[in-house]
């Protein structure tokens, strides 16, 4: 399992908290593992919840009609990188 960066740790905690994933510890989310269709069992509703939590925490919108969403939400690493890029611009 890849090691989480500080930004990924913060994001993993946000995901676990906002989705009430009681059986998952933030540190157990592999930054390289798929967020959807994996052990986490996340679905499209969870993606909306994550997007809402990200907008509240980081101050920018993850738009549902963004053609890059599949890439952005691939795994913890890709989502974290996207947030870091846009957070700096916000």
PyMOL Python script that loads the backbone (N, CA, C, O; Angstrom):
from pymol import cmd

cmd.read_pdbstr("""\
ATOM      1  N   UNK A   1       0.843  -1.189   0.000  1.00  0.00           N
ATOM      2  CA  UNK A   1       0.000   0.000   0.000  1.00  0.00           C
ATOM      3  C   UNK A   1       0.881   1.243   0.000  1.00  0.00           C
ATOM      4  O   UNK A   1       1.864   1.321   0.736  1.00  0.00           O
ATOM      5  N   UNK A   2       0.518   2.208  -0.830  1.00  0.00           N
ATOM      6  CA  UNK A   2       1.260   3.467  -0.903  1.00  0.00           C
ATOM      7  C   UNK A   2       1.005   4.284   0.364  1.00  0.00           C
ATOM      8  O   UNK A   2      -0.046   4.160   0.993  1.00  0.00           O
ATOM      9  N   UNK A   3       1.954   5.100   0.721  1.00  0.00           N
ATOM     10  CA  UNK A   3       1.829   5.951   1.903  1.00  0.00           C
ATOM     11  C   UNK A   3       1.041   7.212   1.542  1.00  0.00           C
ATOM     12  O   UNK A   3       1.229   7.790   0.471  1.00  0.00           O
ATOM     13  N   UNK A   4       0.162   7.624   2.446  1.00  0.00           N
ATOM     14  CA  UNK A   4      -0.631   8.833   2.222  1.00  0.00           C
ATOM     15  C   UNK A   4       0.201  10.075   2.531  1.00  0.00           C
ATOM     16  O   UNK A   4       0.968  10.102   3.494  1.00  0.00           O
ATOM     17  N   UNK A   5       0.035  11.107   1.694  1.00  0.00           N
ATOM     18  CA  UNK A   5       0.624  12.408   1.998  1.00  0.00           C
ATOM     19  C   UNK A   5      -0.259  13.083   3.052  1.00  0.00           C
ATOM     20  O   UNK A   5      -1.338  12.586   3.374  1.00  0.00           O
ATOM     21  N   UNK A   6       0.197  14.194   3.573  1.00  0.00           N
ATOM     22  CA  UNK A   6      -0.618  14.927   4.558  1.00  0.00           C
ATOM     23  C   UNK A   6      -1.960  15.337   3.951  1.00  0.00           C
ATOM     24  O   UNK A   6      -3.001  15.214   4.597  1.00  0.00           O
ATOM     25  N   UNK A   7      -1.932  15.824   2.706  1.00  0.00           N
ATOM     26  CA  UNK A   7      -3.178  16.240   2.048  1.00  0.00           C
ATOM     27  C   UNK A   7      -4.106  15.046   1.847  1.00  0.00           C
ATOM     28  O   UNK A   7      -5.322  15.178   1.989  1.00  0.00           O
ATOM     29  N   UNK A   8      -3.546  13.888   1.519  1.00  0.00           N
ATOM     30  CA  UNK A   8      -4.370  12.686   1.333  1.00  0.00           C
ATOM     31  C   UNK A   8      -4.948  12.202   2.655  1.00  0.00           C
ATOM     32  O   UNK A   8      -6.081  11.725   2.702  1.00  0.00           O
ATOM     33  N   UNK A   9      -4.170  12.324   3.731  1.00  0.00           N
ATOM     34  CA  UNK A   9      -4.687  11.945   5.062  1.00  0.00           C
ATOM     35  C   UNK A   9      -5.893  12.802   5.426  1.00  0.00           C
ATOM     36  O   UNK A   9      -6.911  12.300   5.902  1.00  0.00           O
ATOM     37  N   UNK A  10      -5.758  14.115   5.190  1.00  0.00           N
ATOM     38  CA  UNK A  10      -6.847  15.046   5.498  1.00  0.00           C
ATOM     39  C   UNK A  10      -8.086  14.709   4.661  1.00  0.00           C
ATOM     40  O   UNK A  10      -9.207  14.710   5.170  1.00  0.00           O
ATOM     41  N   UNK A  11      -7.875  14.424   3.387  1.00  0.00           N
ATOM     42  CA  UNK A  11      -8.982  14.085   2.497  1.00  0.00           C
ATOM     43  C   UNK A  11      -9.614  12.747   2.885  1.00  0.00           C
ATOM     44  O   UNK A  11     -10.837  12.607   2.854  1.00  0.00           O
ATOM     45  N   UNK A  12      -8.794  11.773   3.247  1.00  0.00           N
ATOM     46  CA  UNK A  12      -9.311  10.466   3.666  1.00  0.00           C
ATOM     47  C   UNK A  12     -10.192  10.622   4.908  1.00  0.00           C
ATOM     48  O   UNK A  12     -11.241   9.986   5.014  1.00  0.00           O
ATOM     49  N   UNK A  13      -9.766  11.460   5.835  1.00  0.00           N
ATOM     50  CA  UNK A  13     -10.576  11.719   7.034  1.00  0.00           C
ATOM     51  C   UNK A  13     -11.896  12.374   6.660  1.00  0.00           C
ATOM     52  O   UNK A  13     -12.942  12.039   7.214  1.00  0.00           O
ATOM     53  N   UNK A  14     -11.844  13.311   5.717  1.00  0.00           N
ATOM     54  CA  UNK A  14     -13.062  13.986   5.262  1.00  0.00           C
ATOM     55  C   UNK A  14     -14.019  12.982   4.624  1.00  0.00           C
ATOM     56  O   UNK A  14     -15.223  13.029   4.878  1.00  0.00           O
ATOM     57  N   UNK A  15     -13.502  12.085   3.807  1.00  0.00           N
ATOM     58  CA  UNK A  15     -14.338  11.074   3.145  1.00  0.00           C
ATOM     59  C   UNK A  15     -14.975  10.151   4.174  1.00  0.00           C
ATOM     60  O   UNK A  15     -16.182   9.911   4.132  1.00  0.00           O
ATOM     61  N   UNK A  16     -14.176   9.637   5.090  1.00  0.00           N
ATOM     62  CA  UNK A  16     -14.694   8.710   6.106  1.00  0.00           C
ATOM     63  C   UNK A  16     -15.748   9.393   6.969  1.00  0.00           C
ATOM     64  O   UNK A  16     -16.787   8.805   7.268  1.00  0.00           O
ATOM     65  N   UNK A  17     -15.483  10.631   7.367  1.00  0.00           N
ATOM     66  CA  UNK A  17     -16.421  11.374   8.216  1.00  0.00           C
ATOM     67  C   UNK A  17     -17.703  11.722   7.470  1.00  0.00           C
ATOM     68  O   UNK A  17     -18.800  11.498   7.981  1.00  0.00           O
ATOM     69  N   UNK A  18     -17.569  12.270   6.262  1.00  0.00           N
ATOM     70  CA  UNK A  18     -18.761  12.736   5.542  1.00  0.00           C
ATOM     71  C   UNK A  18     -19.643  11.580   5.079  1.00  0.00           C
ATOM     72  O   UNK A  18     -20.852  11.751   4.922  1.00  0.00           O
ATOM     73  N   UNK A  19     -19.050  10.400   4.859  1.00  0.00           N
ATOM     74  CA  UNK A  19     -19.841   9.244   4.415  1.00  0.00           C
ATOM     75  C   UNK A  19     -20.186   8.295   5.562  1.00  0.00           C
ATOM     76  O   UNK A  19     -20.815   7.259   5.348  1.00  0.00           O
ATOM     77  N   UNK A  20     -19.775   8.651   6.772  1.00  0.00           N
ATOM     78  CA  UNK A  20     -20.027   7.798   7.943  1.00  0.00           C
ATOM     79  C   UNK A  20     -19.564   6.363   7.714  1.00  0.00           C
ATOM     80  O   UNK A  20     -20.301   5.411   7.971  1.00  0.00           O
ATOM     81  N   UNK A  21     -18.336   6.221   7.228  1.00  0.00           N
ATOM     82  CA  UNK A  21     -17.776   4.894   6.973  1.00  0.00           C
ATOM     83  C   UNK A  21     -17.181   4.349   8.268  1.00  0.00           C
ATOM     84  O   UNK A  21     -15.975   4.426   8.500  1.00  0.00           O
ATOM     85  N   UNK A  22     -18.049   3.804   9.096  1.00  0.00           N
ATOM     86  CA  UNK A  22     -17.636   3.372  10.428  1.00  0.00           C
ATOM     87  C   UNK A  22     -16.629   2.229  10.398  1.00  0.00           C
ATOM     88  O   UNK A  22     -15.803   2.107  11.303  1.00  0.00           O
ATOM     89  N   UNK A  23     -16.688   1.390   9.367  1.00  0.00           N
ATOM     90  CA  UNK A  23     -15.804   0.231   9.301  1.00  0.00           C
ATOM     91  C   UNK A  23     -14.465   0.555   8.632  1.00  0.00           C
ATOM     92  O   UNK A  23     -13.618  -0.325   8.476  1.00  0.00           O
ATOM     93  N   UNK A  24     -14.272   1.825   8.235  1.00  0.00           N
ATOM     94  CA  UNK A  24     -13.059   2.202   7.512  1.00  0.00           C
ATOM     95  C   UNK A  24     -12.278   3.233   8.313  1.00  0.00           C
ATOM     96  O   UNK A  24     -12.841   4.212   8.802  1.00  0.00           O
ATOM     97  N   UNK A  25     -10.978   3.004   8.443  1.00  0.00           N
ATOM     98  CA  UNK A  25     -10.105   3.994   9.058  1.00  0.00           C
ATOM     99  C   UNK A  25      -9.488   4.808   7.928  1.00  0.00           C
ATOM    100  O   UNK A  25      -9.095   4.233   6.913  1.00  0.00           O
ATOM    101  N   UNK A  26      -9.389   6.134   8.073  1.00  0.00           N
ATOM    102  CA  UNK A  26      -8.799   6.952   7.017  1.00  0.00           C
ATOM    103  C   UNK A  26      -7.425   6.444   6.563  1.00  0.00           C
ATOM    104  O   UNK A  26      -7.109   6.471   5.373  1.00  0.00           O
ATOM    105  N   UNK A  27      -6.624   5.988   7.506  1.00  0.00           N
ATOM    106  CA  UNK A  27      -5.278   5.506   7.177  1.00  0.00           C
ATOM    107  C   UNK A  27      -5.305   4.233   6.334  1.00  0.00           C
ATOM    108  O   UNK A  27      -4.305   3.882   5.708  1.00  0.00           O
ATOM    109  N   UNK A  28      -6.447   3.540   6.315  1.00  0.00           N
ATOM    110  CA  UNK A  28      -6.560   2.293   5.558  1.00  0.00           C
ATOM    111  C   UNK A  28      -6.914   2.512   4.088  1.00  0.00           C
ATOM    112  O   UNK A  28      -6.934   1.558   3.310  1.00  0.00           O
ATOM    113  N   UNK A  29      -7.191   3.747   3.705  1.00  0.00           N
ATOM    114  CA  UNK A  29      -7.535   4.025   2.314  1.00  0.00           C
ATOM    115  C   UNK A  29      -6.239   4.172   1.520  1.00  0.00           C
ATOM    116  O   UNK A  29      -5.477   5.119   1.717  1.00  0.00           O
ATOM    117  N   UNK A  30      -6.010   3.229   0.631  1.00  0.00           N
ATOM    118  CA  UNK A  30      -4.813   3.243  -0.213  1.00  0.00           C
ATOM    119  C   UNK A  30      -4.961   4.359  -1.246  1.00  0.00           C
ATOM    120  O   UNK A  30      -5.955   4.386  -1.972  1.00  0.00           O
ATOM    121  N   UNK A  31      -3.994   5.284  -1.332  1.00  0.00           N
ATOM    122  CA  UNK A  31      -4.098   6.393  -2.287  1.00  0.00           C
ATOM    123  C   UNK A  31      -4.208   5.934  -3.738  1.00  0.00           C
ATOM    124  O   UNK A  31      -4.712   6.668  -4.588  1.00  0.00           O
ATOM    125  N   UNK A  32      -3.736   4.714  -4.021  1.00  0.00           N
ATOM    126  CA  UNK A  32      -3.746   4.199  -5.394  1.00  0.00           C
ATOM    127  C   UNK A  32      -4.971   3.331  -5.689  1.00  0.00           C
ATOM    128  O   UNK A  32      -5.246   3.034  -6.851  1.00  0.00           O
ATOM    129  N   UNK A  33      -5.700   2.926  -4.667  1.00  0.00           N
ATOM    130  CA  UNK A  33      -6.847   2.024  -4.860  1.00  0.00           C
ATOM    131  C   UNK A  33      -8.049   2.803  -5.387  1.00  0.00           C
ATOM    132  O   UNK A  33      -8.255   3.957  -5.011  1.00  0.00           O
ATOM    133  N   UNK A  34      -8.841   2.179  -6.255  1.00  0.00           N
ATOM    134  CA  UNK A  34     -10.037   2.865  -6.777  1.00  0.00           C
ATOM    135  C   UNK A  34     -10.987   3.240  -5.640  1.00  0.00           C
ATOM    136  O   UNK A  34     -11.194   2.460  -4.711  1.00  0.00           O
ATOM    137  N   UNK A  35     -11.559   4.436  -5.722  1.00  0.00           N
ATOM    138  CA  UNK A  35     -12.537   4.859  -4.714  1.00  0.00           C
ATOM    139  C   UNK A  35     -13.879   4.160  -4.941  1.00  0.00           C
ATOM    140  O   UNK A  35     -14.621   3.893  -3.996  1.00  0.00           O
ATOM    141  N   UNK A  36     -14.178   3.869  -6.211  1.00  0.00           N
ATOM    142  CA  UNK A  36     -15.485   3.282  -6.539  1.00  0.00           C
ATOM    143  C   UNK A  36     -15.287   1.879  -7.095  1.00  0.00           C
ATOM    144  O   UNK A  36     -14.313   1.608  -7.797  1.00  0.00           O
ATOM    145  N   UNK A  37     -16.223   0.991  -6.774  1.00  0.00           N
ATOM    146  CA  UNK A  37     -16.134  -0.377  -7.240  1.00  0.00           C
ATOM    147  C   UNK A  37     -15.007  -1.136  -6.560  1.00  0.00           C
ATOM    148  O   UNK A  37     -14.450  -2.074  -7.130  1.00  0.00           O
ATOM    149  N   UNK A  38     -14.672  -0.729  -5.343  1.00  0.00           N
ATOM    150  CA  UNK A  38     -13.584  -1.384  -4.611  1.00  0.00           C
ATOM    151  C   UNK A  38     -14.072  -1.783  -3.228  1.00  0.00           C
ATOM    152  O   UNK A  38     -15.274  -1.871  -2.976  1.00  0.00           O
ATOM    153  N   UNK A  39     -13.123  -2.020  -2.342  1.00  0.00           N
ATOM    154  CA  UNK A  39     -13.442  -2.419  -0.971  1.00  0.00           C
ATOM    155  C   UNK A  39     -14.281  -1.385  -0.234  1.00  0.00           C
ATOM    156  O   UNK A  39     -15.035  -1.731   0.676  1.00  0.00           O
ATOM    157  N   UNK A  40     -14.154  -0.123  -0.618  1.00  0.00           N
ATOM    158  CA  UNK A  40     -14.917   0.927   0.062  1.00  0.00           C
ATOM    159  C   UNK A  40     -16.407   0.835  -0.245  1.00  0.00           C
ATOM    160  O   UNK A  40     -17.237   1.253   0.562  1.00  0.00           O
ATOM    161  N   UNK A  41     -16.746   0.290  -1.410  1.00  0.00           N
ATOM    162  CA  UNK A  41     -18.150   0.136  -1.783  1.00  0.00           C
ATOM    163  C   UNK A  41     -18.867   1.450  -2.038  1.00  0.00           C
ATOM    164  O   UNK A  41     -20.066   1.558  -1.783  1.00  0.00           O
ATOM    165  N   UNK A  42     -18.156   2.447  -2.534  1.00  0.00           N
ATOM    166  CA  UNK A  42     -18.768   3.744  -2.783  1.00  0.00           C
ATOM    167  C   UNK A  42     -19.550   3.734  -4.090  1.00  0.00           C
ATOM    168  O   UNK A  42     -19.239   2.979  -5.010  1.00  0.00           O
ATOM    169  N   UNK A  43     -20.584   4.598  -4.156  1.00  0.00           N
ATOM    170  CA  UNK A  43     -21.398   4.690  -5.375  1.00  0.00           C
ATOM    171  C   UNK A  43     -21.560   6.159  -5.769  1.00  0.00           C
ATOM    172  O   UNK A  43     -20.928   7.039  -5.185  1.00  0.00           O
ATOM    173  N   UNK A  44     -22.404   6.414  -6.756  1.00  0.00           N
ATOM    174  CA  UNK A  44     -22.552   7.779  -7.278  1.00  0.00           C
ATOM    175  C   UNK A  44     -23.111   8.745  -6.232  1.00  0.00           C
ATOM    176  O   UNK A  44     -22.775   9.929  -6.244  1.00  0.00           O
ATOM    177  N   UNK A  45     -23.947   8.259  -5.344  1.00  0.00           N
ATOM    178  CA  UNK A  45     -24.469   9.118  -4.270  1.00  0.00           C
ATOM    179  C   UNK A  45     -23.310   9.536  -3.359  1.00  0.00           C
ATOM    180  O   UNK A  45     -23.245  10.680  -2.907  1.00  0.00           O
ATOM    181  N   UNK A  46     -22.405   8.601  -3.099  1.00  0.00           N
ATOM    182  CA  UNK A  46     -21.235   8.922  -2.279  1.00  0.00           C
ATOM    183  C   UNK A  46     -20.369   9.980  -2.964  1.00  0.00           C
ATOM    184  O   UNK A  46     -19.794  10.843  -2.300  1.00  0.00           O
ATOM    185  N   UNK A  47     -20.279   9.911  -4.291  1.00  0.00           N
ATOM    186  CA  UNK A  47     -19.505  10.919  -5.033  1.00  0.00           C
ATOM    187  C   UNK A  47     -20.097  12.300  -4.806  1.00  0.00           C
ATOM    188  O   UNK A  47     -19.357  13.269  -4.639  1.00  0.00           O
ATOM    189  N   UNK A  48     -21.410  12.403  -4.797  1.00  0.00           N
ATOM    190  CA  UNK A  48     -22.068  13.688  -4.539  1.00  0.00           C
ATOM    191  C   UNK A  48     -21.778  14.174  -3.122  1.00  0.00           C
ATOM    192  O   UNK A  48     -21.533  15.359  -2.900  1.00  0.00           O
ATOM    193  N   UNK A  49     -21.809  13.251  -2.174  1.00  0.00           N
ATOM    194  CA  UNK A  49     -21.512  13.600  -0.776  1.00  0.00           C
ATOM    195  C   UNK A  49     -20.067  14.095  -0.637  1.00  0.00           C
ATOM    196  O   UNK A  49     -19.795  15.074   0.058  1.00  0.00           O
ATOM    197  N   UNK A  50     -19.154  13.397  -1.311  1.00  0.00           N
ATOM    198  CA  UNK A  50     -17.746  13.802  -1.274  1.00  0.00           C
ATOM    199  C   UNK A  50     -17.591  15.191  -1.886  1.00  0.00           C
ATOM    200  O   UNK A  50     -16.903  16.047  -1.329  1.00  0.00           O
ATOM    201  N   UNK A  51     -18.232  15.413  -3.031  1.00  0.00           N
ATOM    202  CA  UNK A  51     -18.149  16.713  -3.702  1.00  0.00           C
ATOM    203  C   UNK A  51     -18.668  17.831  -2.793  1.00  0.00           C
ATOM    204  O   UNK A  51     -18.073  18.907  -2.733  1.00  0.00           O
ATOM    205  N   UNK A  52     -19.765  17.583  -2.093  1.00  0.00           N
ATOM    206  CA  UNK A  52     -20.325  18.571  -1.176  1.00  0.00           C
ATOM    207  C   UNK A  52     -19.359  18.851  -0.022  1.00  0.00           C
ATOM    208  O   UNK A  52     -19.125  20.005   0.337  1.00  0.00           O
ATOM    209  N   UNK A  53     -18.804  17.786   0.549  1.00  0.00           N
ATOM    210  CA  UNK A  53     -17.866  17.949   1.661  1.00  0.00           C
ATOM    211  C   UNK A  53     -16.612  18.699   1.216  1.00  0.00           C
ATOM    212  O   UNK A  53     -16.092  19.536   1.954  1.00  0.00           O
ATOM    213  N   UNK A  54     -16.130  18.402   0.014  1.00  0.00           N
ATOM    214  CA  UNK A  54     -14.947  19.086  -0.520  1.00  0.00           C
ATOM    215  C   UNK A  54     -15.237  20.566  -0.717  1.00  0.00           C
ATOM    216  O   UNK A  54     -14.403  21.408  -0.385  1.00  0.00           O
ATOM    217  N   UNK A  55     -16.420  20.897  -1.259  1.00  0.00           N
ATOM    218  CA  UNK A  55     -16.742  22.311  -1.484  1.00  0.00           C
ATOM    219  C   UNK A  55     -16.840  23.068  -0.164  1.00  0.00           C
ATOM    220  O   UNK A  55     -16.434  24.228  -0.088  1.00  0.00           O
ATOM    221  N   UNK A  56     -17.373  22.430   0.875  1.00  0.00           N
ATOM    222  CA  UNK A  56     -17.466  23.088   2.185  1.00  0.00           C
ATOM    223  C   UNK A  56     -16.080  23.279   2.797  1.00  0.00           C
ATOM    224  O   UNK A  56     -15.777  24.340   3.343  1.00  0.00           O
ATOM    225  N   UNK A  57     -15.248  22.258   2.704  1.00  0.00           N
ATOM    226  CA  UNK A  57     -13.934  22.290   3.342  1.00  0.00           C
ATOM    227  C   UNK A  57     -12.934  23.154   2.580  1.00  0.00           C
ATOM    228  O   UNK A  57     -12.195  23.934   3.181  1.00  0.00           O
ATOM    229  N   UNK A  58     -12.913  23.013   1.255  1.00  0.00           N
ATOM    230  CA  UNK A  58     -11.846  23.632   0.468  1.00  0.00           C
ATOM    231  C   UNK A  58     -12.291  24.856  -0.337  1.00  0.00           C
ATOM    232  O   UNK A  58     -11.460  25.545  -0.929  1.00  0.00           O
ATOM    233  N   UNK A  59     -13.593  25.127  -0.361  1.00  0.00           N
ATOM    234  CA  UNK A  59     -14.070  26.364  -0.951  1.00  0.00           C
ATOM    235  C   UNK A  59     -14.142  26.426  -2.463  1.00  0.00           C
ATOM    236  O   UNK A  59     -14.097  27.516  -3.033  1.00  0.00           O
ATOM    237  N   UNK A  60     -14.252  25.293  -3.124  1.00  0.00           N
ATOM    238  CA  UNK A  60     -14.494  25.314  -4.565  1.00  0.00           C
ATOM    239  C   UNK A  60     -15.381  24.131  -4.922  1.00  0.00           C
ATOM    240  O   UNK A  60     -15.425  23.129  -4.208  1.00  0.00           O
ATOM    241  N   UNK A  61     -16.084  24.263  -6.039  1.00  0.00           N
ATOM    242  CA  UNK A  61     -17.070  23.256  -6.436  1.00  0.00           C
ATOM    243  C   UNK A  61     -16.459  22.156  -7.302  1.00  0.00           C
ATOM    244  O   UNK A  61     -15.682  22.433  -8.216  1.00  0.00           O
ATOM    245  N   UNK A  62     -16.814  20.925  -7.009  1.00  0.00           N
ATOM    246  CA  UNK A  62     -16.557  19.809  -7.918  1.00  0.00           C
ATOM    247  C   UNK A  62     -17.856  19.659  -8.699  1.00  0.00           C
ATOM    248  O   UNK A  62     -18.848  19.165  -8.162  1.00  0.00           O
ATOM    249  N   UNK A  63     -17.861  20.067  -9.924  1.00  0.00           N
ATOM    250  CA  UNK A  63     -19.094  20.090 -10.718  1.00  0.00           C
ATOM    251  C   UNK A  63     -19.456  18.703 -11.240  1.00  0.00           C
ATOM    252  O   UNK A  63     -18.595  17.966 -11.721  1.00  0.00           O
ATOM    253  N   UNK A  64     -20.733  18.358 -11.140  1.00  0.00           N
ATOM    254  CA  UNK A  64     -21.190  17.034 -11.559  1.00  0.00           C
ATOM    255  C   UNK A  64     -21.077  16.829 -13.064  1.00  0.00           C
ATOM    256  O   UNK A  64     -21.004  15.692 -13.531  1.00  0.00           O
ATOM    257  N   UNK A  65     -21.062  17.927 -13.829  1.00  0.00           N
ATOM    258  CA  UNK A  65     -20.996  17.805 -15.288  1.00  0.00           C
ATOM    259  C   UNK A  65     -19.564  17.917 -15.824  1.00  0.00           C
ATOM    260  O   UNK A  65     -19.366  18.011 -17.035  1.00  0.00           O
ATOM    261  N   UNK A  66     -18.573  17.907 -14.940  1.00  0.00           N
ATOM    262  CA  UNK A  66     -17.180  17.976 -15.367  1.00  0.00           C
ATOM    263  C   UNK A  66     -16.815  16.678 -16.093  1.00  0.00           C
ATOM    264  O   UNK A  66     -16.930  15.596 -15.517  1.00  0.00           O
ATOM    265  N   UNK A  67     -16.376  16.779 -17.355  1.00  0.00           N
ATOM    266  CA  UNK A  67     -16.043  15.569 -18.105  1.00  0.00           C
ATOM    267  C   UNK A  67     -14.853  14.807 -17.511  1.00  0.00           C
ATOM    268  O   UNK A  67     -14.641  13.639 -17.839  1.00  0.00           O
ATOM    269  N   UNK A  68     -14.084  15.456 -16.647  1.00  0.00           N
ATOM    270  CA  UNK A  68     -12.920  14.810 -16.032  1.00  0.00           C
ATOM    271  C   UNK A  68     -13.235  14.108 -14.714  1.00  0.00           C
ATOM    272  O   UNK A  68     -12.330  13.581 -14.067  1.00  0.00           O
ATOM    273  N   UNK A  69     -14.502  14.093 -14.308  1.00  0.00           N
ATOM    274  CA  UNK A  69     -14.848  13.510 -13.006  1.00  0.00           C
ATOM    275  C   UNK A  69     -14.378  12.077 -12.836  1.00  0.00           C
ATOM    276  O   UNK A  69     -13.922  11.696 -11.758  1.00  0.00           O
ATOM    277  N   UNK A  70     -14.485  11.283 -13.886  1.00  0.00           N
ATOM    278  CA  UNK A  70     -14.062   9.886 -13.775  1.00  0.00           C
ATOM    279  C   UNK A  70     -12.571   9.818 -13.414  1.00  0.00           C
ATOM    280  O   UNK A  70     -12.153   8.982 -12.614  1.00  0.00           O
ATOM    281  N   UNK A  71     -11.785  10.706 -14.013  1.00  0.00           N
ATOM    282  CA  UNK A  71     -10.354  10.767 -13.713  1.00  0.00           C
ATOM    283  C   UNK A  71     -10.116  11.352 -12.328  1.00  0.00           C
ATOM    284  O   UNK A  71      -9.308  10.827 -11.561  1.00  0.00           O
ATOM    285  N   UNK A  72     -10.808  12.423 -12.008  1.00  0.00           N
ATOM    286  CA  UNK A  72     -10.643  13.102 -10.721  1.00  0.00           C
ATOM    287  C   UNK A  72     -10.949  12.144  -9.562  1.00  0.00           C
ATOM    288  O   UNK A  72     -10.222  12.109  -8.569  1.00  0.00           O
ATOM    289  N   UNK A  73     -12.025  11.372  -9.697  1.00  0.00           N
ATOM    290  CA  UNK A  73     -12.468  10.476  -8.621  1.00  0.00           C
ATOM    291  C   UNK A  73     -11.888   9.064  -8.731  1.00  0.00           C
ATOM    292  O   UNK A  73     -12.385   8.144  -8.081  1.00  0.00           O
ATOM    293  N   UNK A  74     -10.847   8.883  -9.542  1.00  0.00           N
ATOM    294  CA  UNK A  74     -10.267   7.551  -9.716  1.00  0.00           C
ATOM    295  C   UNK A  74      -9.821   6.966  -8.384  1.00  0.00           C
ATOM    296  O   UNK A  74     -10.171   5.836  -8.045  1.00  0.00           O
ATOM    297  N   UNK A  75      -9.045   7.742  -7.632  1.00  0.00           N
ATOM    298  CA  UNK A  75      -8.531   7.255  -6.352  1.00  0.00           C
ATOM    299  C   UNK A  75      -8.235   8.454  -5.448  1.00  0.00           C
ATOM    300  O   UNK A  75      -8.398   9.607  -5.846  1.00  0.00           O
ATOM    301  N   UNK A  76      -7.806   8.158  -4.248  1.00  0.00           N
ATOM    302  CA  UNK A  76      -7.528   9.213  -3.267  1.00  0.00           C
ATOM    303  C   UNK A  76      -6.452  10.158  -3.789  1.00  0.00           C
ATOM    304  O   UNK A  76      -6.554  11.371  -3.605  1.00  0.00           O
ATOM    305  N   UNK A  77      -5.432   9.621  -4.432  1.00  0.00           N
ATOM    306  CA  UNK A  77      -4.341  10.444  -4.943  1.00  0.00           C
ATOM    307  C   UNK A  77      -4.838  11.430  -6.001  1.00  0.00           C
ATOM    308  O   UNK A  77      -4.519  12.617  -5.931  1.00  0.00           O
ATOM    309  N   UNK A  78      -5.610  10.958  -6.973  1.00  0.00           N
ATOM    310  CA  UNK A  78      -6.068  11.848  -8.049  1.00  0.00           C
ATOM    311  C   UNK A  78      -7.017  12.924  -7.515  1.00  0.00           C
ATOM    312  O   UNK A  78      -6.959  14.076  -7.947  1.00  0.00           O
ATOM    313  N   UNK A  79      -7.881  12.553  -6.586  1.00  0.00           N
ATOM    314  CA  UNK A  79      -8.796  13.535  -5.996  1.00  0.00           C
ATOM    315  C   UNK A  79      -8.018  14.572  -5.188  1.00  0.00           C
ATOM    316  O   UNK A  79      -8.298  15.768  -5.267  1.00  0.00           O
ATOM    317  N   UNK A  80      -7.057  14.112  -4.424  1.00  0.00           N
ATOM    318  CA  UNK A  80      -6.240  15.020  -3.619  1.00  0.00           C
ATOM    319  C   UNK A  80      -5.447  15.978  -4.501  1.00  0.00           C
ATOM    320  O   UNK A  80      -5.357  17.167  -4.195  1.00  0.00           O
ATOM    321  N   UNK A  81      -4.872  15.476  -5.591  1.00  0.00           N
ATOM    322  CA  UNK A  81      -4.112  16.335  -6.507  1.00  0.00           C
ATOM    323  C   UNK A  81      -5.018  17.394  -7.139  1.00  0.00           C
ATOM    324  O   UNK A  81      -4.628  18.552  -7.284  1.00  0.00           O
ATOM    325  N   UNK A  82      -6.228  16.982  -7.512  1.00  0.00           N
ATOM    326  CA  UNK A  82      -7.179  17.923  -8.101  1.00  0.00           C
ATOM    327  C   UNK A  82      -7.520  19.031  -7.092  1.00  0.00           C
ATOM    328  O   UNK A  82      -7.566  20.210  -7.444  1.00  0.00           O
ATOM    329  N   UNK A  83      -7.754  18.640  -5.855  1.00  0.00           N
ATOM    330  CA  UNK A  83      -8.080  19.614  -4.808  1.00  0.00           C
ATOM    331  C   UNK A  83      -6.913  20.581  -4.607  1.00  0.00           C
ATOM    332  O   UNK A  83      -7.118  21.791  -4.518  1.00  0.00           O
ATOM    333  N   UNK A  84      -5.694  20.052  -4.534  1.00  0.00           N
ATOM    334  CA  UNK A  84      -4.531  20.906  -4.316  1.00  0.00           C
ATOM    335  C   UNK A  84      -4.369  21.923  -5.445  1.00  0.00           C
ATOM    336  O   UNK A  84      -4.035  23.079  -5.187  1.00  0.00           O
ATOM    337  N   UNK A  85      -4.601  21.509  -6.691  1.00  0.00           N
ATOM    338  CA  UNK A  85      -4.483  22.413  -7.831  1.00  0.00           C
ATOM    339  C   UNK A  85      -5.512  23.539  -7.759  1.00  0.00           C
ATOM    340  O   UNK A  85      -5.191  24.700  -8.015  1.00  0.00           O
ATOM    341  N   UNK A  86      -6.739  23.193  -7.410  1.00  0.00           N
ATOM    342  CA  UNK A  86      -7.824  24.182  -7.435  1.00  0.00           C
ATOM    343  C   UNK A  86      -7.925  24.978  -6.152  1.00  0.00           C
ATOM    344  O   UNK A  86      -8.395  26.116  -6.152  1.00  0.00           O
ATOM    345  N   UNK A  87      -7.490  24.390  -5.079  1.00  0.00           N
ATOM    346  CA  UNK A  87      -7.492  25.073  -3.800  1.00  0.00           C
ATOM    347  C   UNK A  87      -6.525  26.265  -3.869  1.00  0.00           C
ATOM    348  O   UNK A  87      -6.814  27.341  -3.345  1.00  0.00           O
ATOM    349  N   UNK A  88      -5.391  26.058  -4.513  1.00  0.00           N
ATOM    350  CA  UNK A  88      -4.394  27.129  -4.637  1.00  0.00           C
ATOM    351  C   UNK A  88      -4.926  28.271  -5.496  1.00  0.00           C
ATOM    352  O   UNK A  88      -4.610  29.439  -5.269  1.00  0.00           O
ATOM    353  N   UNK A  89      -5.738  27.913  -6.484  1.00  0.00           N
ATOM    354  CA  UNK A  89      -6.279  28.927  -7.398  1.00  0.00           C
ATOM    355  C   UNK A  89      -7.473  29.667  -6.799  1.00  0.00           C
ATOM    356  O   UNK A  89      -7.805  30.771  -7.231  1.00  0.00           O
ATOM    357  N   UNK A  90      -8.110  29.063  -5.814  1.00  0.00           N
ATOM    358  CA  UNK A  90      -9.341  29.634  -5.249  1.00  0.00           C
ATOM    359  C   UNK A  90      -9.051  30.823  -4.349  1.00  0.00           C
ATOM    360  O   UNK A  90      -9.976  31.418  -3.795  1.00  0.00           O
TER     361      UNK A  90
END
""", "prot")
cmd.dss("prot")
cmd.show_as("cartoon", "prot")
cmd.util.cbc("prot")
cmd.orient("prot")
